[in-house]
Amino acid sequence: MSKSKSRRRSSKRKKPRHPKRQSGRNKHHMTPKSRNGKSNPSNILMLKIERHRCWHQIFGLRTIEEAIELLERIRQAKGRNQ
């Protein structure tokens, strides 16, 4: 087999664009995949790219519930209890 044929076969093909993918948005896993979060619709939020970046910059790999708990603790520490 020639080298050119083997290269063609081994080259990665682009996956077809997902029909529900929204341009300018990222999938955010409410329970991160690194913490065994699934990619099912109940665990996915579609966020604008910049908002998704900011989420991870602020909250890292925290779940939604952990982020809320953190914000509640900050609110209480600031004396803003309602």
C-alpha positions as CSV (number, residue, x, y, z in Angstrom):
1,M,0.0,0.0,0.0
2,S,1.4,3.4,-0.9
3,K,2.0,6.1,1.8
4,S,-0.6,8.4,0.3
5,K,-3.4,5.8,0.6
6,S,-2.5,5.0,4.2
7,R,-2.4,8.7,5.1
8,R,-5.9,9.2,3.6
9,R,-7.3,6.3,5.6
10,S,-5.7,7.4,8.9
11,S,-6.5,11.1,8.7
12,K,-9.1,12.2,11.1
13,R,-12.4,13.1,9.7
14,K,-14.4,16.0,11.1
15,K,-17.5,15.0,13.0
16,P,-20.6,16.3,11.4
17,R,-22.0,19.4,13.1
18,H,-24.6,18.5,15.7
19,P,-28.0,19.8,14.6
20,K,-28.9,21.2,18.0
21,R,-25.5,22.9,18.5
22,Q,-26.0,26.6,18.9
23,S,-23.4,28.9,17.3
24,G,-21.4,31.0,19.9
25,R,-22.4,28.7,22.8
26,N,-20.7,26.0,24.8
27,K,-22.1,23.0,26.6
28,H,-21.7,23.5,30.4
29,H,-22.0,20.3,32.5
30,M,-23.8,21.2,35.7
31,T,-22.0,18.2,37.3
32,P,-18.6,18.3,35.6
33,K,-17.6,15.3,33.4
34,S,-14.4,15.1,35.5
35,R,-16.7,14.3,38.4
36,N,-18.7,11.6,36.5
37,G,-21.3,14.1,35.2
38,K,-23.1,12.7,32.2
39,S,-23.8,14.5,28.8
40,N,-27.5,14.0,29.0
41,P,-29.8,17.0,28.6
42,S,-30.7,17.2,32.3
43,N,-27.0,17.9,33.1
44,I,-26.3,20.4,30.2
45,L,-26.7,24.1,30.1
46,M,-25.9,26.0,26.8
47,L,-24.0,29.1,27.8
48,K,-22.5,31.8,25.7
49,I,-18.8,31.2,25.3
50,E,-17.8,34.2,27.4
51,R,-20.2,33.4,30.2
52,H,-19.0,29.8,30.2
53,R,-15.4,30.9,30.5
54,C,-16.3,33.3,33.4
55,W,-18.2,30.5,35.2
56,H,-15.1,28.3,35.3
57,Q,-12.9,31.3,36.1
58,I,-15.0,32.0,39.2
59,F,-16.3,28.6,40.3
60,G,-13.8,26.2,38.7
61,L,-15.3,22.7,38.6
62,R,-18.0,23.2,41.3
63,T,-21.5,21.9,40.6
64,I,-24.4,24.3,40.4
65,E,-25.4,23.4,44.0
66,E,-21.8,24.0,45.3
67,A,-21.7,27.4,43.6
68,I,-25.0,28.4,45.2
69,E,-23.8,27.2,48.5
70,L,-20.6,29.2,48.1
71,L,-22.5,32.4,47.2
72,E,-24.8,31.9,50.2
73,R,-21.8,31.6,52.5
74,I,-20.4,34.9,51.0
75,R,-23.8,36.6,51.4
76,Q,-24.0,35.5,55.1
77,A,-20.4,36.6,55.8
78,K,-21.2,40.0,54.4
79,G,-24.2,40.3,56.7
80,R,-26.8,40.4,53.9
81,N,-29.2,37.8,55.4
82,Q,-32.8,38.3,54.5
